[in-house]
Amino acid sequence: MDLQADLKWIHKELDKVKDPIFIEAIKNMLKYNKKVSSERISIEQYNQEIDTSIAQIESGQTYTHQQMEERIKKWGKQ
């Protein structure tokens, strides 16, 4: 596939996703991709990201290791 075909496929697949945690993971990957690897974040941003993660954990937005293994197995089948 070429780049445009890959992008078209990704858009099509993302339109099907209903899992908000998966969408959040994609958002985080895209945000991370924008950062330069040597770029350091501020302590404020670091603390905000930790607070967000803690809030997600406290609200039950987590998966067990076993649940993630099952989810990952399904990725290759789609």
C-alpha positions as CSV (number, residue, x, y, z in Angstrom):
1,M,0.0,0.0,0.0
2,D,1.1,3.6,-0.5
3,L,0.8,6.3,2.1
4,Q,-2.5,7.7,0.8
5,A,-4.1,4.2,0.8
6,D,-2.8,3.6,4.3
7,L,-4.3,6.9,5.5
8,K,-7.6,6.1,3.8
9,W,-7.7,2.7,5.5
10,I,-6.8,4.2,8.9
11,H,-9.6,6.7,8.6
12,K,-12.1,4.0,7.6
13,E,-11.1,1.8,10.5
14,L,-11.1,4.7,13.1
15,D,-14.7,5.5,12.0
16,K,-15.7,2.1,13.3
17,V,-14.1,2.4,16.7
18,K,-16.5,2.8,19.6
19,D,-14.1,2.2,22.5
20,P,-13.3,5.5,24.2
21,I,-10.2,4.1,25.9
22,F,-8.8,2.9,22.5
23,I,-9.5,6.4,21.0
24,E,-7.7,8.0,23.9
25,A,-4.7,5.7,23.3
26,I,-4.7,6.8,19.6
27,K,-4.9,10.4,20.6
28,N,-1.9,10.0,22.9
29,M,0.1,8.3,20.2
30,L,-0.6,11.1,17.8
31,K,0.3,13.7,20.4
32,Y,3.5,11.8,21.3
33,N,4.3,11.7,17.6
34,K,4.3,15.5,17.4
35,K,6.9,15.8,20.2
36,V,10.5,15.9,19.4
37,S,12.2,13.0,21.2
38,S,14.6,15.3,22.9
39,E,11.9,17.8,23.9
40,R,11.3,17.9,27.6
41,I,7.8,18.7,29.0
42,S,7.2,21.2,31.8
43,I,6.6,20.0,35.3
44,E,3.1,21.4,35.0
45,Q,2.4,19.3,31.9
46,Y,3.9,16.3,33.6
47,N,1.8,16.7,36.7
48,Q,-1.3,17.3,34.6
49,E,-0.7,14.0,32.7
50,I,-0.3,12.1,36.0
51,D,-3.5,13.7,37.3
52,T,-5.3,12.6,34.2
53,S,-4.0,9.1,34.4
54,I,-4.9,8.8,38.1
55,A,-8.5,10.1,37.3
56,Q,-8.8,7.4,34.6
57,I,-7.6,4.7,37.0
58,E,-10.0,5.9,39.7
59,S,-12.9,5.9,37.3
60,G,-12.2,2.3,36.3
61,Q,-10.8,3.1,32.8
62,T,-8.3,0.3,33.1
63,Y,-7.7,-3.1,31.7
64,T,-6.1,-6.1,33.4
65,H,-3.0,-7.6,31.9
66,Q,-5.1,-10.6,30.8
67,Q,-7.8,-8.3,29.2
68,M,-5.1,-6.5,27.2
69,E,-3.7,-9.8,26.0
70,E,-7.1,-10.7,24.7
71,R,-7.5,-7.3,23.0
72,I,-4.1,-7.5,21.4
73,K,-4.9,-11.0,20.0
74,K,-8.0,-9.5,18.3
75,W,-6.0,-6.7,16.7
76,G,-4.3,-9.1,14.3
77,K,-7.6,-10.6,13.3
78,Q,-9.3,-7.4,12.2
